Amino acid sequence: MKYTLSQAAEATGKNKATIQRAIKSGKITASKNTSGAYEIDPAELHRVFDATAQRVAQHPNATTRNTNVTTKNVADNSTLRRIAELEKELAVAEERKNGLEGQMHHLSETVDDLRKRLDQSEGRVTALLSDQRPKRRWWQRL
């Protein structure tokens, strides 16, 4: 659910003019609905301005009924945002893990291939070093 300008001001404890200046300067992105009122995404708003819930935690004597409702909504939104962020991080970690497993498999195959080649070349090197060519007789041509 998107905030109106008034709801955004209430959620952050800022003045409506402050929120509107932030929108006009590009600090916050917001769209206008068919009636011309701003619609502000809560995640976008709280990216720039702290939520009232954080201020209430810092100043517990300033709580009111509206602030408690806003606090609950903000806490729910921040929890959902955090869950979404963690799910993204998990997906990235799983992709990285799969990539690393693929690299490990490729390197394992490379090591096996190199071992086979080494075993084959050891036989050739031994033959060259021990000079196992057939001996020629003095009457045979070179």
Contact map, one row per residue, 1 for C-alpha under 8 A:
1110000000000000000000000000000000000000110000000000000000000000000000000000000000000000000000000000000000000000000000000000000000000000000000
1111000000000000000000000000000000000011110000000000000000000000000000000000000000000000000000000000000000000000000000000000000000000000000000
1111111100000000000000000000000000000111110000000000000000000000000000000000000000000000000000000000000000000000000000000000000000000000000000
0111111100000000000000000000000000001111000000000000000000000000000000000000000000000000000000000000000000000000000000000000000000000000000000
0011111110000001001100000000000000001111000000000000000000000000000000000000000000000000000000000000000000000000000000000000000000000000000000
0011111111000001000000000000000000000000000000000000000000000000000000000000000000000000000000000000000000000000000000000000000000000000000000
0011111111100000000000000000000000000000000000000000000000000000000000000000000000000000000000000000000000000000000000000000000000000000000000
0011111111110001001000000000000000000001010010000000000000000000000000000000000000000000000000000000000000000000000000000000000000000000000000
0000111111111111001000000000000000000000000000000000000000000000000000000000000000000000000000000000000000000000000000000000000000000000000000
0000011111111100000000000000000000000000000000000001000000000000000000000000000000000000000000000000000000000000000000000000000000000000000000
0000001111111100000000000000000000000000000000000011000000000000000001000100000000000000000000000000000000000000000000000000000000000000000000
0000000111111100000000000000000000000000000001001111000000000000000000000000000000000000000000000000000000000000000000000000000000000000000000
0000000011111110000000000000000000000000000000000011000000000000000000000000000000000000000000000000000000000000000000000000000000000000000000
0000000011111111011000000000000000000000000000000000000000000000000000000000000000000000000000000000000000000000000000000000000000000000000000
0000000010001111111000000000000000000000000000000000000000000000000000000000000000000000000000000000000000000000000000000000000000000000000000
0000110110000111111100000000000000000000000000000000000000000000000000000000000000000000000000000000000000000000000000000000000000000000000000
0000000000000011111110000000000000000000000000000000000000000000000000000000000000000000000000000000000000000000000000000000000000000000000000
0000000000000111111111000000000000000000000000000000000000000000000000000000000000000000000000000000000000000000000000000000000000000000000000
0000100110000111111111100000000000000000000000000000000000000000000000000000000000000000000000000000000000000000000000000000000000000000000000
0000100000000001111111110000000000000000000000000000000000000000000000000000000000000000000000000000000000000000000000000000000000000000000000
0000000000000000111111111000000000000000000000000000000000000000000000000000000000000000000000000000000000000000000000000000000000000000000000
0000000000000000011111111111000000000000000000000000000000000000000000000000000000000000000000000000000000000000000000000000000000000000000000
0000000000000000001111111111110000000000000000000000000000000000000000000000000000000000000000000000000000000000000000000000000000000000000000
0000000000000000000111111111000000000000000000000000000000000000000000000000000000000000000000000000000000000000000000000000000000000000000000
0000000000000000000011111111000000000000000000000000000000000000000000000000000000000000000000000000000000000000000000000000000000000000000000
0000000000000000000001111111100000000000000000000000000000000000000000000000000000000000000000000000000000000000000000000000000000000000000000
0000000000000000000001111111100000000000000000010000000000000000000000000000000000000000000000000000000000000000000000000000000000000000000000
0000000000000000000001111111110000000000000110010000000000000000000000000000000000000000000000000000000000000000000000000000000000000000000000
0000000000000000000000100111111000000001000100000000000000000000000000000000000000000000000000000000000000000000000000000000000000000000000000
0000000000000000000000100001111100000111100000000000000000000000000000000000000000000000000000000000000000000000000000000000000000000000000000
0000000000000000000000000000111110000111000000000000000000000000000000000000000000000000000000000000000000000000000000000000000000000000000000
0000000000000000000000000000011111111110000000000000000000000000000000000000000000000000000000000000000000000000000000000000000000000000000000
0000000000000000000000000000001111111110000000000000000000000000000000000000000000000000000000000000000000000000000000000000000000000000000000
0000000000000000000000000000000111111000000000000000000000000000000000000000000000000000000000000000000000000000000000000000000000000000000000
0000000000000000000000000000000111111000000000000000000000000000000000000000000000000000000000000000000000000000000000000000000000000000000000
0000000000000000000000000000000111111100000000000000000000000000000000000000000000000000000000000000000000000000000000000000000000000000000000
0001100000000000000000000000000111111110000000000000000000000000000000000000000000000000000000000000000000000000000000000000000000000000000000
0011100000000000000000000000011110011111000000000000000000000000000000000000000000000000000000000000000000000000000000000000000000000000000000
0111100000000000000000000000011110001111100000000000000000000000000000000000000000000000000000000000000000000000000000000000000000000000000000
0111100100000000000000000000111000000111110110000000000000000000000000000000000000000000000000000000000000000000000000000000000000000000000000
1110000000000000000000000000010000000011111110000000000000000000000000000000000000000000000000000000000000000000000000000000000000000000000000
1110000100000000000000000000000000000001111111000000000000000000000000000000100000000000000000000000000000000000000000000000000000000000000000
0000000000000000000000000000000000000000111111100000000000000000000000000000110010000000000000000000000000000000000000000000000000000000000000
0000000000000000000000000001100000000001111111110000000000000000000000000000000000000000000000000000000000000000000000000000000000000000000000
0000000100000000000000000001000000000001111111111000000000000000000000000000000000000000000000000000000000000000000000000000000000000000000000
0000000000010000000000000000000000000000011111111110000000000000000000000000000000000000000000000000000000000000000000000000000000000000000000
0000000000000000000000000000000000000000001111111100000000000000000000000000000000000000000000000000000000000000000000000000000000000000000000
0000000000000000000000000011000000000000000111111100000000000000000000000000000000000000000000000000000000000000000000000000000000000000000000
0000000000010000000000000000000000000000000011111110000000000000000000000000000000000000000000000000000000000000000000000000000000000000000000
0000000000010000000000000000000000000000000001111111011000000000000000000000000000000000000000000000000000000000000000000000000000000000000000
0000000000111000000000000000000000000000000001001111111000000000000000100100000000000000000000000000000000000000000000000000000000000000000000
0000000001111000000000000000000000000000000000000111111100000000001001100000000000000000000000000000000000000000000000000000000000000000000000
0000000000000000000000000000000000000000000000000011111110000000001101110110000000000000000000000000000000000000000000000000000000000000000000
0000000000000000000000000000000000000000000000000111111111000000000000000000000000000000000000000000000000000000000000000000000000000000000000
0000000000000000000000000000000000000000000000000111111111100000000000000000000000000000000000000000000000000000000000000000000000000000000000
0000000000000000000000000000000000000000000000000001111111111110001000000000000000000000000000000000000000000000000000000000000000000000000000
0000000000000000000000000000000000000000000000000000111111110000000000000000000000000000000000000000000000000000000000000000000000000000000000
0000000000000000000000000000000000000000000000000000011111110000000000000000000000000000000000000000000000000000000000000000000000000000000000
0000000000000000000000000000000000000000000000000000001111111100000000000000000000000000000000000000000000000000000000000000000000000000000000
0000000000000000000000000000000000000000000000000000000111111110000000000000000000000000000000000000000000000000000000000000000000000000000000
0000000000000000000000000000000000000000000000000000000100111110000000000000000000000000000000000000000000000000000000000000000000000000000000
0000000000000000000000000000000000000000000000000000000100111111000000000000000000000000000000000000000000000000000000000000000000000000000000
0000000000000000000000000000000000000000000000000000000100011111101100000000000000000000000000000000000000000000000000000000000000000000000000
0000000000000000000000000000000000000000000000000000000000000111111100000000000000000000000000000000000000000000000000000000000000000000000000
0000000000000000000000000000000000000000000000000000000000000011111110000000000000000000000000000000000000000000000000000000000000000000000000
0000000000000000000000000000000000000000000000000000000000000001111111000000000000000000000000000000000000000000000000000000000000000000000000
0000000000000000000000000000000000000000000000000001100100000011111111100000000000000000000000000000000000000000000000000000000000000000000000
0000000000000000000000000000000000000000000000000000100000000011111111110000000000000000000000000000000000000000000000000000000000000000000000
0000000000000000000000000000000000000000000000000000000000000000111111111000000000000000000000000000000000000000000000000000000000000000000000
0000000000100000000000000000000000000000000000000001100000000000011111111100000000000000000000000000000000000000000000000000000000000000000000
0000000000000000000000000000000000000000000000000011100000000000001111111110000000000000000000000000000000000000000000000000000000000000000000
0000000000000000000000000000000000000000000000000000100000000000000111111111000000000000000000000000000000000000000000000000000000000000000000
0000000000000000000000000000000000000000000000000000000000000000000011111111100000000000000000000000000000000000000000000000000000000000000000
0000000000100000000000000000000000000000000000000010100000000000000001111111110000000000000000000000000000000000000000000000000000000000000000
0000000000000000000000000000000000000000000000000000100000000000000000111111111000000000000000000000000000000000000000000000000000000000000000
0000000000000000000000000000000000000000000000000000000000000000000000011111111100000000000000000000000000000000000000000000000000000000000000
0000000000000000000000000000000000000000011000000000000000000000000000001111111110000000000000000000000000000000000000000000000000000000000000
0000000000000000000000000000000000000000001000000000000000000000000000000111111111000000000000000000000000000000000000000000000000000000000000
0000000000000000000000000000000000000000000000000000000000000000000000000011111111100000000000000000000000000000000000000000000000000000000000
0000000000000000000000000000000000000000000000000000000000000000000000000001111111110000000000000000000000000000000000000000000000000000000000
0000000000000000000000000000000000000000001000000000000000000000000000000000111111111000000000000000000000000000000000000000000000000000000000
0000000000000000000000000000000000000000000000000000000000000000000000000000011111111100000000000000000000000000000000000000000000000000000000
0000000000000000000000000000000000000000000000000000000000000000000000000000001111111110000000000000000000000000000000000000000000000000000000
0000000000000000000000000000000000000000000000000000000000000000000000000000000111111111000000000000000000000000000000000000000000000000000000
0000000000000000000000000000000000000000000000000000000000000000000000000000000011111111100000000000000000000000000000000000000000000000000000
0000000000000000000000000000000000000000000000000000000000000000000000000000000001111111110000000000000000000000000000000000000000000000000000
0000000000000000000000000000000000000000000000000000000000000000000000000000000000111111111000000000000000000000000000000000000000000000000000
0000000000000000000000000000000000000000000000000000000000000000000000000000000000011111111100000000000000000000000000000000000000000000000000
0000000000000000000000000000000000000000000000000000000000000000000000000000000000001111111110000000000000000000000000000000000000000000000000
0000000000000000000000000000000000000000000000000000000000000000000000000000000000000111111111000000000000000000000000000000000000000000000000
0000000000000000000000000000000000000000000000000000000000000000000000000000000000000011111111100000000000000000000000000000000000000000000000
0000000000000000000000000000000000000000000000000000000000000000000000000000000000000001111111110000000000000000000000000000000000000000000000
0000000000000000000000000000000000000000000000000000000000000000000000000000000000000000111111111000000000000000000000000000000000000000000000
0000000000000000000000000000000000000000000000000000000000000000000000000000000000000000011111111100000000000000000000000000000000000000000000
0000000000000000000000000000000000000000000000000000000000000000000000000000000000000000001111111110000000000000000000000000000000000000000000
0000000000000000000000000000000000000000000000000000000000000000000000000000000000000000000111111111000000000000000000000000000000000000000000
0000000000000000000000000000000000000000000000000000000000000000000000000000000000000000000011111111100000000000000000000000000000000000000000
0000000000000000000000000000000000000000000000000000000000000000000000000000000000000000000001111111110000000000000000000000000000000000000000
0000000000000000000000000000000000000000000000000000000000000000000000000000000000000000000000111111111000000000000000000000000000000000000000
0000000000000000000000000000000000000000000000000000000000000000000000000000000000000000000000011111111100000000000000000000000000000000000000
0000000000000000000000000000000000000000000000000000000000000000000000000000000000000000000000001111111110000000000000000000000000000000000000
0000000000000000000000000000000000000000000000000000000000000000000000000000000000000000000000000111111111000000000000000000000000000000000000
0000000000000000000000000000000000000000000000000000000000000000000000000000000000000000000000000011111111100000000000000000000000000000000000
0000000000000000000000000000000000000000000000000000000000000000000000000000000000000000000000000001111111110000000000000000000000000000000000
0000000000000000000000000000000000000000000000000000000000000000000000000000000000000000000000000000111111111000000000000000000000000000000000
0000000000000000000000000000000000000000000000000000000000000000000000000000000000000000000000000000011111111100000000000000000000000000000000
0000000000000000000000000000000000000000000000000000000000000000000000000000000000000000000000000000001111111110000000000000000000000000000000
0000000000000000000000000000000000000000000000000000000000000000000000000000000000000000000000000000000111111111000000000000000000000000000000
0000000000000000000000000000000000000000000000000000000000000000000000000000000000000000000000000000000011111111100000000000000000000000000000
0000000000000000000000000000000000000000000000000000000000000000000000000000000000000000000000000000000001111111110000000000000000000000000000
0000000000000000000000000000000000000000000000000000000000000000000000000000000000000000000000000000000000111111111000000000000000000000000000
0000000000000000000000000000000000000000000000000000000000000000000000000000000000000000000000000000000000011111111100000000000000000000000000
0000000000000000000000000000000000000000000000000000000000000000000000000000000000000000000000000000000000001111111110000000000000000000000000
0000000000000000000000000000000000000000000000000000000000000000000000000000000000000000000000000000000000000111111111000000000000000000000000
0000000000000000000000000000000000000000000000000000000000000000000000000000000000000000000000000000000000000011111111100000000000000000000000
0000000000000000000000000000000000000000000000000000000000000000000000000000000000000000000000000000000000000001111111110000000000000000000000
0000000000000000000000000000000000000000000000000000000000000000000000000000000000000000000000000000000000000000111111111000000000000000000000
0000000000000000000000000000000000000000000000000000000000000000000000000000000000000000000000000000000000000000011111111100000000000000000000
0000000000000000000000000000000000000000000000000000000000000000000000000000000000000000000000000000000000000000001111111110000000000000000000
0000000000000000000000000000000000000000000000000000000000000000000000000000000000000000000000000000000000000000000111111111000000000000000000
0000000000000000000000000000000000000000000000000000000000000000000000000000000000000000000000000000000000000000000011111111100000000000000000
0000000000000000000000000000000000000000000000000000000000000000000000000000000000000000000000000000000000000000000001111111110000000000000000
0000000000000000000000000000000000000000000000000000000000000000000000000000000000000000000000000000000000000000000000111111111000000000000000
0000000000000000000000000000000000000000000000000000000000000000000000000000000000000000000000000000000000000000000000011111111100000000000000
0000000000000000000000000000000000000000000000000000000000000000000000000000000000000000000000000000000000000000000000001111111110000000000000
0000000000000000000000000000000000000000000000000000000000000000000000000000000000000000000000000000000000000000000000000111111111000000000000
0000000000000000000000000000000000000000000000000000000000000000000000000000000000000000000000000000000000000000000000000011111111110000000000
0000000000000000000000000000000000000000000000000000000000000000000000000000000000000000000000000000000000000000000000000001111111110000000000
0000000000000000000000000000000000000000000000000000000000000000000000000000000000000000000000000000000000000000000000000000111111100000000000
0000000000000000000000000000000000000000000000000000000000000000000000000000000000000000000000000000000000000000000000000000011111110000000000
0000000000000000000000000000000000000000000000000000000000000000000000000000000000000000000000000000000000000000000000000000001111111000000000
0000000000000000000000000000000000000000000000000000000000000000000000000000000000000000000000000000000000000000000000000000001101111100000000
0000000000000000000000000000000000000000000000000000000000000000000000000000000000000000000000000000000000000000000000000000000000111110000000
0000000000000000000000000000000000000000000000000000000000000000000000000000000000000000000000000000000000000000000000000000000000011111000000
0000000000000000000000000000000000000000000000000000000000000000000000000000000000000000000000000000000000000000000000000000000000001111100000
0000000000000000000000000000000000000000000000000000000000000000000000000000000000000000000000000000000000000000000000000000000000000111110100
0000000000000000000000000000000000000000000000000000000000000000000000000000000000000000000000000000000000000000000000000000000000000011111100
0000000000000000000000000000000000000000000000000000000000000000000000000000000000000000000000000000000000000000000000000000000000000001111110
0000000000000000000000000000000000000000000000000000000000000000000000000000000000000000000000000000000000000000000000000000000000000000111110
0000000000000000000000000000000000000000000000000000000000000000000000000000000000000000000000000000000000000000000000000000000000000001111111
0000000000000000000000000000000000000000000000000000000000000000000000000000000000000000000000000000000000000000000000000000000000000000011111
0000000000000000000000000000000000000000000000000000000000000000000000000000000000000000000000000000000000000000000000000000000000000000000111
